[in-house]
């Protein structure tokens, strides 16, 4: 049987880049599998935020090359939570990380888990002075050894992939004549991605009412048109169909999150627009000098 080897590791974490954590993980990989290329997807997932990491991985997974995906957002590191490797795509890829829901959406979007192991074979781990850096001691060696052709089954005991912990996926819900959505992601430009696609609001027309509460508790109702790009917004706010096919509340060349005092986790109700005057409360929009996605 031909042994599967990989050349690429796509790496996502909440490590940030201020400390040496990302560099050490990449050093371990380079030492064990010098031929492997490491692609940094992001290391700015909010600390401990497994759901944000899961959503980031879901946004990336369709674009990562064949190979290993190393994902580490691991607030339970050092506890009884399992470290796992999950094979997807008929062996074309393996997702490595903690079994805390982080890998769930990425695994599903990659076609579903075909097999999985717990990373509990010390032969393919680093000796550790402490239990709080699994990225260095468990996950990075596993990724590197897979790149070297070590079979997945050698890394640890098999487990039922159907029993991996699911992620917490925010779902929109109908409420009266509206659709209650959630802001799942605010990018560096202040665009606020919703967990709603344009087809879900097609019956509302091309101009919608958006109702939300600001950080100060003020209840705000605005109108916004569904548009294909930022420039089409004109003044005020718009619902842009973003690069992932979801609706995002945006301001042309400005931050919708800052201007409207909204952020990740906030509820937003979308409904058919019926007020011809458009705005029922005043919100000042502050301009930023540049904007792109």
N, C-alpha and C positions, 0 to 999 in steps of 0.2 A: 504494500500500500504506500502511495506517495505521501510523504510528510508535508503538511501545509506550512509554508513560511510566509511571513509578512514583512513588508518594507516600511510601513507607515503607521505611526501612532498619533491619533488625534486626541489632544489633551485639553480637558475642561476642569476647572476647579474654582473653589472660593479662596484660594491661597493669597490672591493679590500678588503684587510684584515688589512690595516694599521689603519683605523679608526674603530669606534665601530658599524658601520651600520649593518653589517652582524650579529654581536652578539645581537644587539637589536631586530632585526627581529626574530631571533631564540628564544629570551627571550619571546617575545609576543606570539609566537606559543606555547612555553612550558607552559606558564601561562594559556592560553585558552584551549589548547588541549594537556595535558601532556602525553597522550598515543602516540601521533604522533611522528614518527621518521623523522628527517630532513636529507636528503642526499644533500651534497654540490656538485653540478655539476661543477661549476666554478664561481669564483667571479673576475676573471681577464679579462673579456671582456673589450676592450679598452673603456675608458670613453666616453659616449654619442654615441657610435658606434652601432646603432640599427641593421645595416646589419650584423656586426660581431656577435652580440648577436643572431640574427635570424639563422645564419649559425651554430653557436655553438649548439643552441637548436636543429636544424635539425640533427646534428651529434649524439646528445644524445638520441633523442626521442624514437628510436627503442629499447633502453635498459633500460629506466626508468621503475620502477615497477608500477603496478596499483595504482592510487591515484592522488594526486594533483601535478601539475607542476607550480611552482612560478617563474616567469621570470621578472626581473626588469632591463631594460635599458631604462631610462625614461627622456631624455633631456627636454621634455615638461611638466614635473611635475608641478602641480599647475596651469596649463593653462586649456583651454577648452577641451583638449584631454581627451578621455574617459578611465576610468579604467574598465576592463571587465573581465568576467569569461566565458569560453567557454567549453561546454561539448563535449567530443569525445568518440568514442568506446562504444556506447550504455551505457553511464554513467560510464564506467570503469575508466575514467579519466576526469579531469577538468584542463584546462590551465588558469592561472590567470596572468594578467599583463596589461600594457598600450596598448591601441588600436593605435599603431603607426607602425604596420608591424612586430613587434618583434615576435608575436605568429604565424604568417601566415604559414611559412614552417613547423613548428612543428605540427600545426593543420592539415595541408594537409597530412603529412606523418603518422599521427595518424588515418587517415581515413576520415578526414574532420569534420567540425563543425556540430553538430546536433542541438544545441541550444546555446544561449548566453544571458547574462544579463549585464547591466551597474551596476557597484557596487556603487549604490547611496542611499542605505538604511542606515542611520546613526546608526540604532540599532545594526548593525553588524560592526561598525567601532569604532576606538578610538577617543576620544576627542583630538583635535590637537591644539598645540600652534602656528602652522604655516602650510603652505600648501606644503612644499617642501620635505616631507618624507612620500610619499604614501606607500612605502614598509612597514613601521611601522604602519601607521594609517589606511590603506585601504586594501592592498594586504595580509599582514600577518593575520589580523583578519578574512578576508574572507576565507583564506585557513584553518585556525584553526576551524572556525565554520562549514565548510563543513566536516572536519574530525569528528566533533561532531555529524554529522547527520542533520544539518540544510539544508533544500533543496535549490538547486541553485536558484529557483524562489524567495526565501525569501530575497536574497541578493540585489535585485534591479529590475529595469524594464527590461522586455524582449526586445531584439533587434534582427533584422534580421541578422543571422550570415553571410549571403552572402554580407552584407554591411560593414564587418570589413575591415580595411585598409590592402591592400596586401603588401607583402614585396617586396624589390627590389632584384630580383634574377639575378645575373650575368650569361649571356648566352654566349656560344661560338658562333662564326660565321665564315662562309666560306669566304675566301678572296683569290682570285686567286686559286693557287694550294695548299694553306695552310689552316689551321684552327687557328683562333685567339682565344686564351684562356686568362683567367685572373687568377692571383694568388689570391685565396680567403682566404688563411690561412697560416700563418707561425707558426709552433709549436716551443716549447722551444729548440728543437735541430736544428732549422734552415731549416727543411724540408718545401718545398713550395708546398702546395696543389693547383692543378689546378681545374678548373670547367669542367674537361673533364675526361671521363672514357676510359678505354683501347679499348672498342669496337668502339669508335668514331674515332680512329686513326688506326684501324686495316689495312686499305688499304694502309697505308704509310709504312708498313713493321715493322720489329722489331727494327730497328735503325732509329731514326728520326733526322732531323735538328731542332734545337731550336734557334729561333732568338728573341732577346730582347734588350732593352736599359738599361744600368746600371744607377745608381743614378747620375753619372757624365755626362750622356748623350751619352756615348759611345755605338755604335751599335755593338752587339756581335752575332756571329753565332757559335753554338756548335753542336756537335753530341752527342746523348745519346741513349742508348738501353733501351727498356722496359724490366724490370727485376722484379722478385717476391720479392726480399728482398735487404737489404742494402749491404750485403757481396758480392752479385752478381755484384755490380757495378764495383768493382775493382778500378782502378784509374779514376780520372775525375768525371764526373757527370753521373747520370742515371735517368731514369723515373721509379720510383718504384710504383707498384700497392699497395696503402697504405691500412690501416686497414678499411677504409670506401669505398674501391673499386674504388677510384679515382686515377688519376696519380699525382705524386708529384715529383718535381725536387729535387734530393737528392745527397748528398756526403756521402760516407761511413765514418762514425766516424768523421763527420765534418758538418759545417753549410753551406748549399747551399746559404742561404740568405746572409750571411756575405761574403762568398767567391766570389759570383757573383754580389754583390751589388744590389740585387733585393728584393722586398717586396710586401706586400698586395696591391692589386689594379693594379699592373704592368701587362701590356699586354705581352703575350708570343705567338709567332707564331710557330706552329708545322707543319712540312711538311715532305715529303719523303726525305730521305738522299741521296744525289747524289755526294757529294765530298768525294772521297776515302781517302783523307788525314785527314778528320775529323774536325780539328779545324782551323778556319780561323782567329781567334784572340787569343791572349794569355791572359789567366786569371789565376793568381796564386791561388791555392787552399790551404787554411790554415787548418791544422788538429786540431781537438779537441780530448782530450784523451779518451772520451767515447761517445757512441752513442747507442740509443735504441729508440723504439717508444712506 
